[in-house]
Amino acid sequence: MGVLLALAALPAASVMGCAGFGAVSLPEDWPADVVPYPDAPIVHVSQNESGSVLVQDTSDSAADVHRFYAESLGRAGWSVERGKSGPSGESSYLADHAKTGRAILFLLFPLETGTRIEFMMSKNPGFVPKSKPGKRRKRRAH
């Protein structure tokens, strides 16, 4: 949860663009191997010295979006782990790139007509806590 809080601290003053205020493009330092979701407009971008946020809306389901990123990030050397689900039905995922130490958090929020995708990337390579080998959490039976 500390990851989310650290990145949520990006100030509104750092907004580079929002829907209705002109064209919105990727942050300058956005990693080339983290592609925006196809055919989904970028509705918000913000960036400061701590990191970047990218928001897109799509008519696709959260399951389709997750599948796309699990496959595309996996091919690019990222590992994707599911986090907790939130009270509004959102799902969180952590992705990290072992070779480079990069990490991103992405959240999928259900909308009436699809899914909102929120990517948060920190410039601090250690912002995602690493699990210790052999210390896996036990999964609860549902």
OpenMM code with the backbone's topology and positions (N, CA, C; nanometers):
from openmm import Vec3, app, unit

residues = "MET GLY VAL LEU LEU ALA LEU ALA ALA LEU PRO ALA ALA SER VAL MET GLY CYS ALA GLY PHE GLY ALA VAL SER LEU PRO GLU ASP TRP PRO ALA ASP VAL VAL PRO TYR PRO ASP ALA PRO ILE VAL HIS VAL SER GLN ASN GLU SER GLY SER VAL LEU VAL GLN ASP THR SER ASP SER ALA ALA ASP VAL HIS ARG PHE TYR ALA GLU SER LEU GLY ARG ALA GLY TRP SER VAL GLU ARG GLY LYS SER GLY PRO SER GLY GLU SER SER TYR LEU ALA ASP HIS ALA LYS THR GLY ARG ALA ILE LEU PHE LEU LEU PHE PRO LEU GLU THR GLY THR ARG ILE GLU PHE MET MET SER LYS ASN PRO GLY PHE VAL PRO LYS SER LYS PRO GLY LYS ARG ARG LYS ARG ARG ALA HIS".split()
positions = [
    Vec3(0.0822, -0.1188, 0.0000),
    Vec3(0.0000, 0.0000, 0.0000),
    Vec3(0.0868, 0.1255, 0.0000),
    Vec3(0.2078, 0.1181, 0.0565),
    Vec3(0.2980, 0.2319, 0.0576),
    Vec3(0.3353, 0.2765, -0.0821),
    Vec3(0.3417, 0.1807, -0.1758),
    Vec3(0.3716, 0.2126, -0.3148),
    Vec3(0.2651, 0.3053, -0.3701),
    Vec3(0.1404, 0.2690, -0.3471),
    Vec3(0.0295, 0.3488, -0.3961),
    Vec3(0.0314, 0.4875, -0.3349),
    Vec3(0.0560, 0.4960, -0.2052),
    Vec3(0.0585, 0.6260, -0.1391),
    Vec3(0.1714, 0.7135, -0.1909),
    Vec3(0.2885, 0.6535, -0.2138),
    Vec3(0.4022, 0.7309, -0.2637),
    Vec3(0.3730, 0.7889, -0.4005),
    Vec3(0.3108, 0.7109, -0.4868),
    Vec3(0.2831, 0.7596, -0.6208),
    Vec3(0.1591, 0.8476, -0.6260),
    Vec3(0.0662, 0.8251, -0.5354),
    Vec3(-0.0537, 0.9089, -0.5321),
    Vec3(-0.0199, 1.0508, -0.4902),
    Vec3(0.0988, 1.0698, -0.4374),
    Vec3(0.1407, 1.2017, -0.3928),
    Vec3(0.1819, 1.2921, -0.5087),
    Vec3(0.1752, 1.2420, -0.6310),
    Vec3(0.2075, 1.3277, -0.7443),
    Vec3(0.1105, 1.4450, -0.7449),
    Vec3(0.1596, 1.5673, -0.7427),
    Vec3(0.0717, 1.6830, -0.7313),
    Vec3(-0.0084, 1.7107, -0.8573),
    Vec3(-0.1274, 1.7635, -0.8366),
    Vec3(-0.2120, 1.7994, -0.9502),
    Vec3(-0.1443, 1.9040, -1.0378),
    Vec3(-0.0571, 1.9834, -0.9809),
    Vec3(0.0125, 2.0870, -1.0576),
    Vec3(0.1037, 2.0293, -1.1637),
    Vec3(0.1351, 1.8992, -1.1537),
    Vec3(0.2247, 1.8396, -1.2514),
    Vec3(0.1494, 1.7865, -1.3736),
    Vec3(0.0204, 1.8079, -1.3808),
    Vec3(-0.0594, 1.7556, -1.4905),
    Vec3(-0.0104, 1.8135, -1.6224),
    Vec3(0.0171, 1.7218, -1.7153),
    Vec3(0.0609, 1.7636, -1.8481),
    Vec3(-0.0571, 1.7720, -1.9428),
    Vec3(-0.1627, 1.6987, -1.9142),
    Vec3(-0.2782, 1.7023, -2.0012),
    Vec3(-0.3924, 1.6214, -1.9449),
    Vec3(-0.5133, 1.6640, -1.9736),
    Vec3(-0.6330, 1.5918, -1.9322),
    Vec3(-0.7312, 1.5969, -2.0473),
    Vec3(-0.8216, 1.5011, -2.0495),
    Vec3(-0.9235, 1.4986, -2.1537),
    Vec3(-0.9962, 1.6320, -2.1566),
    Vec3(-1.0163, 1.6847, -2.2742),
    Vec3(-1.0854, 1.8113, -2.2891),
    Vec3(-0.9914, 1.9315, -2.2888),
    Vec3(-0.8646, 1.9114, -2.2620),
    Vec3(-0.7691, 2.0218, -2.2572),
    Vec3(-0.6607, 2.0073, -2.3627),
    Vec3(-0.6895, 1.9416, -2.4727),
    Vec3(-0.5914, 1.9246, -2.5792),
    Vec3(-0.5356, 1.7834, -2.5802),
    Vec3(-0.4432, 1.7616, -2.6719),
    Vec3(-0.3854, 1.6284, -2.6890),
    Vec3(-0.3059, 1.5871, -2.5656),
    Vec3(-0.3182, 1.4599, -2.5318),
    Vec3(-0.2458, 1.4034, -2.4183),
    Vec3(-0.1547, 1.2955, -2.4743),
    Vec3(-0.0264, 1.3023, -2.4418),
    Vec3(0.0678, 1.2027, -2.4919),
    Vec3(0.1418, 1.1382, -2.3758),
    Vec3(0.2191, 1.0369, -2.4071),
    Vec3(0.2940, 0.9646, -2.3049),
    Vec3(0.3933, 1.0563, -2.2345),
    Vec3(0.4215, 1.0297, -2.1062),
    Vec3(0.5272, 1.1049, -2.0391),
    Vec3(0.6600, 1.0857, -2.1123),
    Vec3(0.7468, 1.1841, -2.1058),
    Vec3(0.8741, 1.1810, -2.1779),
    Vec3(0.9581, 1.0587, -2.1432),
    Vec3(0.9568, 1.0169, -2.0174),
    Vec3(1.0434, 0.9072, -1.9736),
    Vec3(0.9715, 0.7724, -1.9685),
    Vec3(0.8567, 0.7609, -2.0355),
    Vec3(0.7795, 0.6367, -2.0286),
    Vec3(0.8570, 0.5241, -2.0960),
    Vec3(0.8679, 0.4056, -2.0310),
    Vec3(0.9445, 0.2953, -2.0896),
    Vec3(0.8806, 0.2431, -2.2186),
    Vec3(0.9626, 0.2234, -2.3198),
    Vec3(0.9132, 0.1794, -2.4503),
    Vec3(0.8488, 0.0409, -2.4443),
    Vec3(0.8880, -0.0412, -2.3463),
    Vec3(0.8325, -0.1765, -2.3388),
    Vec3(0.7026, -0.1844, -2.2575),
    Vec3(0.6528, -0.0712, -2.2096),
    Vec3(0.5216, -0.0653, -2.1434),
    Vec3(0.4298, 0.0120, -2.2380),
    Vec3(0.3665, -0.0618, -2.3272),
    Vec3(0.2869, 0.0022, -2.4318),
    Vec3(0.1505, 0.0430, -2.3786),
    Vec3(0.0989, 0.1563, -2.4258),
    Vec3(-0.0382, 0.1931, -2.3884),
    Vec3(-0.1354, 0.0879, -2.4425),
    Vec3(-0.2489, 0.0743, -2.3752),
    Vec3(-0.3484, -0.0228, -2.4192),
    Vec3(-0.4016, 0.0206, -2.5558),
    Vec3(-0.4097, -0.0735, -2.6518),
    Vec3(-0.4527, -0.0388, -2.7879),
    Vec3(-0.5944, 0.0194, -2.7931),
    Vec3(-0.6119, 0.1172, -2.8768),
    Vec3(-0.7423, 0.1794, -2.9030),
    Vec3(-0.8096, 0.2344, -2.7779),
    Vec3(-0.7291, 0.2748, -2.6792),
    Vec3(-0.7826, 0.3348, -2.5570),
    Vec3(-0.7211, 0.4735, -2.5429),
    Vec3(-0.8035, 0.5765, -2.5441),
    Vec3(-0.7472, 0.7110, -2.5350),
    Vec3(-0.6778, 0.7352, -2.4013),
    Vec3(-0.5702, 0.8112, -2.4069),
    Vec3(-0.5028, 0.8553, -2.2850),
    Vec3(-0.5827, 0.9740, -2.2330),
    Vec3(-0.6361, 0.9615, -2.1115),
    Vec3(-0.7218, 1.0667, -2.0576),
    Vec3(-0.6513, 1.1536, -1.9540),
    Vec3(-0.5353, 1.1088, -1.9074),
    Vec3(-0.4625, 1.1885, -1.8082),
    Vec3(-0.3171, 1.1441, -1.8031),
    Vec3(-0.2287, 1.2406, -1.7906),
    Vec3(-0.0865, 1.2149, -1.7688),
    Vec3(-0.0380, 1.3160, -1.6677),
    Vec3(0.0395, 1.2708, -1.5698),
    Vec3(0.1059, 1.3638, -1.4789),
    Vec3(0.2456, 1.3098, -1.4530),
    Vec3(0.3347, 1.4027, -1.4182),
    Vec3(0.4744, 1.3665, -1.4047),
    Vec3(0.5430, 1.4679, -1.3141),
    Vec3(0.6311, 1.4183, -1.2273),
    Vec3(0.7158, 1.5073, -1.1486),
    Vec3(0.8460, 1.4351, -1.1185),
    Vec3(0.9242, 1.4860, -1.0247),
    Vec3(1.0539, 1.4244, -0.9951),
    Vec3(1.0408, 1.2853, -0.9344),
    Vec3(0.9232, 1.2490, -0.8812),
    Vec3(0.9034, 1.1176, -0.8200),
    Vec3(0.8635, 1.0097, -0.9197),
    Vec3(0.7933, 1.0474, -1.0252),
    Vec3(0.7485, 0.9467, -1.1204),
    Vec3(0.6418, 0.9992, -1.2141),
    Vec3(0.5715, 0.9066, -1.2769),
    Vec3(0.4710, 0.9399, -1.3777),
    Vec3(0.3439, 0.8594, -1.3568),
    Vec3(0.2326, 0.9170, -1.4010),
    Vec3(0.1025, 0.8502, -1.3979),
    Vec3(0.0438, 0.8607, -1.5380),
    Vec3(-0.0139, 0.7508, -1.5844),
    Vec3(-0.0791, 0.7454, -1.7147),
    Vec3(-0.2158, 0.6813, -1.6945),
    Vec3(-0.3213, 0.7443, -1.7454),
    Vec3(-0.4580, 0.6923, -1.7293),
    Vec3(-0.5212, 0.6788, -1.8676),
    Vec3(-0.5830, 0.5616, -1.8911),
    Vec3(-0.6542, 0.5357, -2.0154),
    Vec3(-0.7912, 0.4771, -1.9822),
    Vec3(-0.8873, 0.4960, -2.0720),
    Vec3(-1.0183, 0.4336, -2.0607),
    Vec3(-1.0400, 0.3459, -2.1829),
    Vec3(-1.0954, 0.2263, -2.1609),
    Vec3(-1.1244, 0.1347, -2.2706),
    Vec3(-1.2626, 0.0728, -2.2505),
    Vec3(-1.3227, 0.0308, -2.3594),
    Vec3(-1.4514, -0.0391, -2.3493),
    Vec3(-1.4308, -0.1880, -2.3198),
    Vec3(-1.3066, -0.2335, -2.3186),
    Vec3(-1.2769, -0.3741, -2.2898),
    Vec3(-1.2918, -0.4048, -2.1410),
    Vec3(-1.3082, -0.5332, -2.1105),
    Vec3(-1.3219, -0.5761, -1.9709),
    Vec3(-1.1860, -0.5725, -1.9003),
    Vec3(-1.1905, -0.5689, -1.7680),
    Vec3(-1.0672, -0.5724, -1.6883),
    Vec3(-0.9909, -0.7019, -1.7149),
    Vec3(-1.0622, -0.8120, -1.7360),
    Vec3(-0.9969, -0.9400, -1.7645),
    Vec3(-0.9183, -0.9325, -1.8957),
    Vec3(-0.9762, -0.8677, -1.9979),
    Vec3(-0.9059, -0.8519, -2.1259),
    Vec3(-0.7815, -0.7649, -2.1095),
    Vec3(-0.7940, -0.6566, -2.0330),
    Vec3(-0.6806, -0.5668, -2.0113),
    Vec3(-0.5699, -0.6400, -1.9359),
    Vec3(-0.6072, -0.7126, -1.8305),
    Vec3(-0.5074, -0.7870, -1.7538),
    Vec3(-0.4362, -0.8892, -1.8423),
    Vec3(-0.5107, -0.9619, -1.9218),
    Vec3(-0.4530, -1.0625, -2.0107),
    Vec3(-0.3526, -0.9979, -2.1075),
    Vec3(-0.3911, -0.8837, -2.1650),
    Vec3(-0.3028, -0.8130, -2.2575),
    Vec3(-0.1709, -0.7766, -2.1902),
    Vec3(-0.1789, -0.7179, -2.0690),
    Vec3(-0.0562, -0.6748, -2.0019),
    Vec3(0.0244, -0.7914, -1.9461),
    Vec3(-0.0403, -0.8963, -1.8999),
    Vec3(0.0340, -1.0132, -1.8526),
    Vec3(0.1174, -1.0705, -1.9680),
    Vec3(0.0594, -1.0740, -2.0882),
    Vec3(0.1305, -1.1277, -2.2046),
    Vec3(0.2357, -1.0305, -2.2567),
    Vec3(0.1989, -0.9044, -2.2798),
    Vec3(0.2944, -0.8105, -2.3412),
    Vec3(0.4086, -0.7747, -2.2463),
    Vec3(0.3794, -0.7547, -2.1191),
    Vec3(0.4864, -0.7252, -2.0240),
    Vec3(0.5737, -0.8485, -2.0014),
    Vec3(0.5115, -0.9659, -1.9990),
    Vec3(0.5869, -1.0903, -1.9825),
    Vec3(0.6869, -1.1105, -2.0956),
    Vec3(0.6449, -1.0842, -2.2198),
    Vec3(0.7359, -1.0973, -2.3347),
    Vec3(0.8520, -0.9996, -2.3245),
    Vec3(0.8298, -0.8856, -2.2583),
    Vec3(0.9339, -0.7826, -2.2466),
    Vec3(1.0209, -0.8010, -2.1216),
    Vec3(1.0019, -0.9124, -2.0498),
    Vec3(1.0863, -0.9406, -1.9345),
    Vec3(1.0323, -0.8936, -1.8004),
    Vec3(0.9084, -0.8451, -1.7975),
    Vec3(0.8458, -0.8020, -1.6726),
    Vec3(0.7762, -0.9205, -1.6071),
    Vec3(0.7701, -0.9223, -1.4749),
    Vec3(0.6860, -1.0202, -1.4055),
    Vec3(0.5695, -0.9425, -1.3452),
    Vec3(0.4510, -0.9992, -1.3549),
    Vec3(0.3293, -0.9316, -1.3093),
    Vec3(0.2666, -1.0138, -1.1977),
    Vec3(0.2413, -0.9495, -1.0838),
    Vec3(0.1761, -1.0151, -0.9702),
    Vec3(0.0510, -0.9382, -0.9336),
    Vec3(-0.0540, -1.0120, -0.9012),
    Vec3(-0.1791, -0.9473, -0.8615),
    Vec3(-0.1700, -0.9008, -0.7166),
    Vec3(-0.2208, -0.7816, -0.6931),
    Vec3(-0.2295, -0.7279, -0.5582),
    Vec3(-0.3694, -0.7489, -0.5042),
    Vec3(-0.4123, -0.6586, -0.4203),
    Vec3(-0.5440, -0.6695, -0.3585),
    Vec3(-0.6504, -0.6025, -0.4437),
    Vec3(-0.7734, -0.6469, -0.4237),
    Vec3(-0.8877, -0.5804, -0.4847),
    Vec3(-0.9374, -0.4750, -0.3880),
    Vec3(-0.9887, -0.3666, -0.4428),
    Vec3(-1.0343, -0.2568, -0.3590),
    Vec3(-1.1848, -0.2545, -0.3418),
    Vec3(-1.2337, -0.1609, -0.2619),
    Vec3(-1.3765, -0.1532, -0.2307),
    Vec3(-1.4641, -0.1147, -0.3496),
    Vec3(-1.4060, -0.0535, -0.4510),
    Vec3(-1.4844, -0.0134, -0.5687),
    Vec3(-1.4750, -0.1152, -0.6802),
    Vec3(-1.4196, -0.2325, -0.6505),
    Vec3(-1.4063, -0.3359, -0.7515),
    Vec3(-1.2771, -0.3287, -0.8299),
    Vec3(-1.1887, -0.2347, -0.7949),
    Vec3(-1.0632, -0.2234, -0.8676),
    Vec3(-0.9672, -0.3357, -0.8296),
    Vec3(-0.8803, -0.3682, -0.9219),
    Vec3(-0.7775, -0.4687, -0.8985),
    Vec3(-0.6423, -0.4030, -0.9187),
    Vec3(-0.5455, -0.4414, -0.8368),
    Vec3(-0.4119, -0.3839, -0.8510),
    Vec3(-0.3134, -0.4922, -0.8921),
    Vec3(-0.2119, -0.4512, -0.9665),
    Vec3(-0.1084, -0.5419, -1.0145),
    Vec3(0.0257, -0.4717, -1.0021),
    Vec3(0.1266, -0.5447, -0.9600),
    Vec3(0.2623, -0.4935, -0.9558),
    Vec3(0.3399, -0.5622, -1.0665),
    Vec3(0.4177, -0.4855, -1.1384),
    Vec3(0.5043, -0.5426, -1.2419),
    Vec3(0.6451, -0.4937, -1.2143),
    Vec3(0.7397, -0.5860, -1.2163),
    Vec3(0.8776, -0.5412, -1.2011),
    Vec3(0.9652, -0.6093, -1.3044),
    Vec3(1.0740, -0.5426, -1.3369),
    Vec3(1.1667, -0.5877, -1.4389),
    Vec3(1.2984, -0.6186, -1.3693),
    Vec3(1.3266, -0.7471, -1.3495),
    Vec3(1.4420, -0.7893, -1.2692),
    Vec3(1.5750, -0.7376, -1.3229),
    Vec3(1.5923, -0.7331, -1.4538),
    Vec3(1.7207, -0.6922, -1.5109),
    Vec3(1.7498, -0.5443, -1.4891),
    Vec3(1.6477, -0.4617, -1.4899),
    Vec3(1.6697, -0.3166, -1.4816),
    Vec3(1.6312, -0.2572, -1.3471),
    Vec3(1.5568, -0.3318, -1.2660),
    Vec3(1.5117, -0.2797, -1.1373),
    Vec3(1.3926, -0.1866, -1.1482),
    Vec3(1.3370, -0.1708, -1.2693),
    Vec3(1.2195, -0.0856, -1.2854),
    Vec3(1.0966, -0.1539, -1.2278),
    Vec3(1.0010, -0.0749, -1.1842),
    Vec3(0.8761, -0.1300, -1.1325),
    Vec3(0.7623, -0.0336, -1.1622),
    Vec3(0.6446, -0.0908, -1.1850),
    Vec3(0.5247, -0.0106, -1.2080),
    Vec3(0.4098, -0.0738, -1.1308),
    Vec3(0.3123, 0.0067, -1.1004),
    Vec3(0.1886, -0.0386, -1.0399),
    Vec3(0.0790, -0.0050, -1.1389),
    Vec3(-0.0089, -0.1001, -1.1673),
    Vec3(-0.1251, -0.0624, -1.2476),
    Vec3(-0.2519, -0.1115, -1.1830),
    Vec3(-0.3522, -0.0250, -1.1917),
    Vec3(-0.4832, -0.0495, -1.1319),
    Vec3(-0.5867, -0.0565, -1.2431),
    Vec3(-0.6814, -0.1460, -1.2275),
    Vec3(-0.7918, -0.1587, -1.3226),
    Vec3(-0.9214, -0.1308, -1.2484),
    Vec3(-0.9921, -0.0266, -1.2909),
    Vec3(-1.1177, 0.0138, -1.2282),
    Vec3(-1.2335, -0.0172, -1.3225),
    Vec3(-1.3379, -0.0874, -1.2751),
    Vec3(-1.4538, -0.1110, -1.3607),
    Vec3(-1.5307, 0.0188, -1.3850),
    Vec3(-1.5687, 0.0402, -1.5097),
    Vec3(-1.6545, 0.1528, -1.5479),
    Vec3(-1.7854, 0.0955, -1.5994),
    Vec3(-1.8855, 0.1779, -1.6136),
    Vec3(-2.0140, 0.1302, -1.6670),
    Vec3(-1.9971, 0.0697, -1.8048),
    Vec3(-1.9051, 0.1257, -1.8827),
    Vec3(-1.8891, 0.0804, -2.0211),
    Vec3(-1.7492, 0.0272, -2.0493),
    Vec3(-1.6791, -0.0255, -1.9492),
    Vec3(-1.5466, -0.0794, -1.9744),
    Vec3(-1.4571, -0.0728, -1.8519),
    Vec3(-1.3325, -0.0285, -1.8734),
    Vec3(-1.2313, -0.0316, -1.7690),
    Vec3(-1.1433, 0.0928, -1.7754),
    Vec3(-1.1096, 0.1473, -1.6596),
    Vec3(-1.0101, 0.2540, -1.6485),
    Vec3(-0.8776, 0.1885, -1.6080),
    Vec3(-0.7711, 0.2229, -1.6784),
    Vec3(-0.6372, 0.1701, -1.6521),
    Vec3(-0.5530, 0.2843, -1.5970),
    Vec3(-0.4961, 0.2657, -1.4792),
    Vec3(-0.4091, 0.3673, -1.4200),
    Vec3(-0.2717, 0.3058, -1.3957),
    Vec3(-0.1727, 0.3567, -1.4665),
    Vec3(-0.0339, 0.3138, -1.4490),
    Vec3(0.0383, 0.4160, -1.3640),
    Vec3(0.1173, 0.3690, -1.2697),
    Vec3(0.2009, 0.4567, -1.1881),
    Vec3(0.3427, 0.4027, -1.1920),
    Vec3(0.4355, 0.4864, -1.2348),
    Vec3(0.5742, 0.4454, -1.2454),
    Vec3(0.6595, 0.5374, -1.1590),
    Vec3(0.7389, 0.4792, -1.0730),
    Vec3(0.8268, 0.5571, -0.9864),
    Vec3(0.9665, 0.5624, -1.0460),
    Vec3(1.0345, 0.6739, -1.0263),
    Vec3(1.1743, 0.6847, -1.0686),
    Vec3(1.2672, 0.6226, -0.9664),
    Vec3(1.2130, 0.5838, -0.8504),
    Vec3(1.2906, 0.5170, -0.7468),
    Vec3(1.2864, 0.3674, -0.7749),
    Vec3(1.3981, 0.3056, -0.8165),
    Vec3(1.3947, 0.1645, -0.8534),
    Vec3(1.3595, 0.0709, -0.7383),
    Vec3(1.3685, 0.1142, -0.6143),
    Vec3(1.3379, 0.0266, -0.5019),
    Vec3(1.2013, 0.0497, -0.4420),
    Vec3(1.1069, 0.1091, -0.5178),
    Vec3(0.9795, 0.1431, -0.4556),
    Vec3(0.8878, 0.0237, -0.4362),
    Vec3(0.9145, -0.0897, -0.5011),
    Vec3(0.8345, -0.2091, -0.4802),
    Vec3(0.9141, -0.3038, -0.3921),
    Vec3(0.8608, -0.3376, -0.2740),
    Vec3(0.9349, -0.4279, -0.1858),
    Vec3(0.9521, -0.5648, -0.2496),
    Vec3(1.0714, -0.6181, -0.2406),
    Vec3(1.1010, -0.7500, -0.2956),
    Vec3(1.0693, -0.8563, -0.1913),
    Vec3(1.0080, -0.9658, -0.2336),
    Vec3(0.9805, -1.0736, -0.1399),
    Vec3(1.1085, -1.1535, -0.1190),
    Vec3(1.1219, -1.2109, -0.0013),
    Vec3(1.2396, -1.2908, 0.0287),
    Vec3(1.2198, -1.4309, -0.0271),
    Vec3(1.3257, -1.4916, -0.0859),
    Vec3(1.3109, -1.6267, -0.1398),
    Vec3(1.2622, -1.7233, -0.0322),
    Vec3(1.1681, -1.8080, -0.0714),
    Vec3(1.1163, -1.9079, 0.0216),
    Vec3(1.0150, -1.8536, 0.1202),
    Vec3(0.9827, -1.7275, 0.1135),
    Vec3(0.8887, -1.6663, 0.2077),
    Vec3(0.7590, -1.6291, 0.1369),
    Vec3(0.7042, -1.7194, 0.0599),
    Vec3(0.5800, -1.6921, -0.0115),
    Vec3(0.4635, -1.6932, 0.0854),
    Vec3(0.3682, -1.6034, 0.0635),
    Vec3(0.2476, -1.6032, 0.1459),
    Vec3(0.1582, -1.7180, 0.1044),
    Vec3(0.0904, -1.7753, 0.2035),
    Vec3(-0.0061, -1.8803, 0.1724),
    Vec3(-0.1320, -1.8168, 0.1190),
    Vec3(-0.1898, -1.8796, 0.0194),
    Vec3(-0.3146, -1.8298, -0.0386),
    Vec3(-0.4312, -1.8827, 0.0415),
    Vec3(-0.5280, -1.7980, 0.0626),
    Vec3(-0.6503, -1.8398, 0.1313),
    Vec3(-0.7401, -1.9137, 0.0346),
    Vec3(-0.8062, -2.0158, 0.0839),
    Vec3(-0.9046, -2.0865, 0.0023),
    Vec3(-1.0305, -2.0019, -0.0033),
    Vec3(-1.0906, -1.9912, -0.1207),
    Vec3(-1.2116, -1.9084, -0.1362),
    Vec3(-1.3332, -1.9922, -0.1225),
] * unit.nanometer
topology = app.Topology()
chain = topology.addChain("A")
for resn in residues:
    res = topology.addResidue(resn, chain)
    for name in ("N", "CA", "C"):
        topology.addAtom(name, app.Element.getBySymbol(name[0]), res)
